[in-house]
Structures are given as C-alpha cells and as structure tokens.
Amino acid sequence: MALSADRNTPHMDGEQISVPVAASAKCYAGGIAVANASGYAVPGSTATTLTYLGRFEETVDNTSGENGDKAVLVRRRKAFKWKNSGADTVTQASLGKACYIVDDETVAATNGTNTRSAAGIVVGIDSDGVWVQ
C-alpha cells in the first residue's frame, strides 16, 4: 500500500557491514571479501558464483562452524588496492572497466574464459597494484 503519511524510514550508511560467514571459511583482514551464491561471506577466489563486497576489516575463523555461526565486518564503497595478476595483467587500457577476482588479494584483466567473478571497476593502476571500486 502506498504511503498516505510521513514515514520514519530507518537507515545506515552501508560503508561497513556485518556479513554472516560461510561454513568452513576463514576470512583474513585486508582480503577481498565476497558473498558466495548463498549470500555468506567467503574470501575471494576463482569462481563464477561470487559477488564482490569489498575488504574484510577483521580476521574471522569459521572453519569449524556452520553457515552464519560467525559474522565478519566488511568495508564497502571505497577503492581498494589489490595485487595485479602477473598472468592476466590489468593495464591502463582497463581504466573504467571491470576486473576479475583471482584470489583474496589479486585481480585480473579478464574473466579467465568465464572462470572468474567480477571484482569491480578499475579506477587506477599503480606499479604495485590495481585500485578497484
């Protein structure tokens, strides 16, 4: 039903969120944070079913737990500098284009023949990494 009066709508900034961790996963602070196909936090890896979230803000070990037994803080809406893949290097030609997750600290220029999930948009390339937003 449409509003017929003012509504006090709750809000949050969404920059730092708590995400339930997948069973058997260990998330390291500073690593690429992704959601698996079921929506649980896992470290970045080569897979096609991942959704890029941002950067883990803390280390959480759920290796002996079930889905959601623990939660991890994830920072979003920022550009993070990840390692550049030596085998599939992100170059200046990738500026403004998507790059792809190799592992929990590395991105690549291509989807690896449809084996990698998108990390985000390249906003800068330095000699020691790729800025991804």
Phi, psi and omega in degrees: 000136180290152178297144172235006177204170178301151179231130176274090185274120177299152178212163172214160183284338176073005180285324177234122183233155175260127184237129176298139184268142178294154175302142175066015182258147172234122182254127181259136177306133179091355181272164176292123180261130177226162171255135176282182183299337179267359177091011179263148180290135173215160174291150176302145178201172176283108180195158182260359186251019185258148175243120180296130178250321184147229185237134174295133180265351182206164175267129178227128181252108177245029184295337178251012182250174176265170177309125175081002178298330178229161177232155181231143176279134180233131175266134182234177172061031176226162171268130179243145179266116178251160176295148179264132179296129177287331183275338183216067191293133171283126181243178179303331178295346180271355182305128180082000181248166178290148168236174193229149185281127174259310177207197186279012173214002189231140174237159181230165182286329185237171179279009176061047183056052177060041177244353185238149175270153179291140177267319185157198183259134178287123179244359177182152178229124176246169180296337182248014177165181184239128176274124184236131177243000000 
